[in-house]
Amino acid sequence: MILFNETVNIDNTVAAEWLQWMQETHIPAVMATTFFLKYQIAKVMDEEENGGTTYAIQYYARHMEDLMEYHREHDKTMQAKMQAQYPGKFVSFRTVLEVVG
């Protein structure tokens, strides 16, 4: 199984609104692509004083091929929607992991 992790630091002025948008709009749209089996969202607890709140959004795919197809077909559109919704209010980075246990 492949774990696609996106870590997002969102400005505190929009953090609650962003979390609701993620849960009600963005994540359901990602899951509707059918490339992922499940997801979870977690809040990072050991925050530094950086003016934001950090979340890890984790999507589980069966195979690397599913993740690659998602990236080819949907990722740019999904990222553009988040950028349009919250311009200049977040930074993010992504990690791809293989679940081994």
N, C-alpha and C positions, 0 to 999 in steps of 0.2 A: 504494500500500500504506500502511496505517496502523499505526503503532507505538504500543502502549499500554505505557507505562513506569510501574512502581511502584517507588519507591525506599523501602527499609525500613531503619531503624536498629534493630537488635535488641540487647538487653542481652547483654553478653559471657557472663553466667552461663548463658544458654540458647542461645547462638548456634549451636553445633555441632548441638544437638538440633533447633533450628528449621530449619537448612539441610537436614538429613536429612528432616524433615517436609515441607518445601517440595518437595524432589525426589521423594519417594516418595508423598506424599498430595495436597498442595494443587495443585501444578502439573499432575499427571495429571488431577485433577478439573476444573480449568479447561480443559485441552485436550480433555477428553471432551465438552465442550459443543459442539464442532466449529466454534466461531466464529473460532478462530485457526488459522493454518497452521503456525506454528512458534513457538518461544520460545528465549530464552537467559537465563541468570542470570550476573551478573558482580559481583565484589566490588570495592567502591570502594577504591582504593589510597592516596589521600591523606587518611587519617583525621585528624580532629581528636581531641583528648583529650576525648571525650564519654561514655566508659564503654560504648560499644557498637561493633558492627561494622555497616557499611552495605553493602547489596546493591542492585543494580538488576535487577529482573525485567522482561524485555521480551517482550511478546506481539505477534505480527504478524497483522494482519487484512487481508483483501482490500480491504474497503471500510469507510467510516465507518458505514454502515448495520449491518454485522455487529457492530461494537463497540457501537453504541447498543442493539442487540437483546440482546447479552450483558449490558449494564448493566441493562436492563429485566427480564430473566428470571433472572439468576444472581448478579449482583454483590453484592447485600445478603447473600445466603446465604453466599457465599464469604468475605466480610469478617467476618461473624459467627462463622464457624468459626475463623478465625485469632484473632479477639479472645477467643473462648472457650478456645482452646488456649494462648494466651500473653497473658493479661490484664495490662496495665500494663507489659509487657516490650518494647514496640516503639512507634515512631512511624513514620508513612509519609506520603508524598505521591505524587501521580500526575500524569503528563504525557501528553498525547496529541500525537503528532507525525505528520506526513506524510513518508513516505520519498520523496525527490525525486531520488535518484541511485543 
